[in-house]
Amino acid sequence: MLRRPGSCFIASALCLALALPTQAADRFEAPGLTDRGGAPAASGDYGLPSLTHGGSQAISGEERRLGRAWLRQFRARAPQWQDAIAQDYVESLVARLLPHSGLARADTVVTLVESRLLNAFAVPGGVVGVNAGLFAFAEREAELASVVAHELGHLAQRHYARGRERAEQVQIPTMAAMLAGMLIAAGGGGDAGIAAAMGTQAAFIQDQLAYSRRFEQEADRVGLQAMAGAGYDPEAMVAMFRAMQRMVSLQGGNPPEFLLTHPMTESRISDTEARARQTPVASPRGEALEYALVRARALLAIHDRDPEQAATRLAQDQAPAGARRYLGALLDARAGRTDRALNALDALTRAHPDLAMLPATAAQVAFAAGRTDDAIARSRAQLRLMPDYVPTRRLLGEALLQRDPDAAYRILRELAERRPEDPQVFTLLAEAAGRSDREAWGHLARAEQLQLTGHIDRAIRQLEVAKEVAERQGDPAATSAITQRREAFLDYRETLETFR
């Protein structure tokens, strides 16, 4: 994948978030850390989030509102890594770490970024972003977990609210200007976006530097506790920091994207190393093949134009044999050798029957090769054993669009209720509604997809079309749902103006 101009400013999300206004709230105190400073309505409302009210007890309503609004703008500009299997893996990892980070009740949303650069970020409101490039850099699952746990530490320690206390008078306009520059850069605006972001950063970054270093240390400590609680070796965080330092030295002082907003010093590494040694792991997790499989998918996404490089990288890193066979099957599928790919994936499934992504990948391969009935049969067989595996349920809904649109609609409608922040689900739901003679509901689903990806004005116009269709067809349930959503969308638009 080619490097996009200004992609390093995706990492600015962490610094930008320091400017977001939040309501006062307690923050998680990790051991040894001293503080220095619903169900969907019958009308068909899909259980979608409000950007103006609510939120969990752990994340304030204002944080949630602004975080969700920021995410919509980010989706509109930044390249998304649309991989349902990788998405499910990262969501599971976040869920594993959350109870040990002080954010057990947080309503988090994971977004994956199609970038080869090493980066992860967290934004107020529980938004967690991970670049595909982080998988390439982290050879072990615990190393990836260390970065995600660190980001959760920023959320748990309320660093954004505390950052606002430091510069309340200047950070709101600064945040808006910086975010505008970052979004321009993420969308390919190049030097213009970079200049806009850097120009506003310079006005206050010196005053924030020492404060940010303290924040980094606090996030490290919370992250160590979260890792240990989830069964990951805390020493992996130290290993990641050392590896980042080596990368900087090899690149002549050009730091990886993550370090642009996470200052790294020898004293910080030493402090983390000392604490890691004193942090016991109650129930250590072994090295999981699952991570190596997702890493193979990430490497393939990164080396999309030369996929053999992904295989070379796995071999160089001495990845497990199962991961290398898995990547080989993906390469066979790309080359049109479908039977060979499916045979390899079926063999891996028999060897590792508990890994849901293996049969799910086989179903994906069959569907991509045009073997729709095989994909449906494989998906149904897996869901009988693993009914809650989202990637397979989504694939079944997509495959059924070609055989039984009404069944596809029911599956995708249920999935949309469970995943109200997933634009891809609403894209499929809109198609299923259209094919099953639910025209008004199809327009509504399309409107939801548009608002989730930052196109709020188009979403409102789509709702107007939906309402006209519902009234013409005499569908009072659809008319009521559309009217309610229009009111919510107008509130969304007001919030989104913060970032324009």
Disulfide bonds with the S-S distance in Angstrom:
none
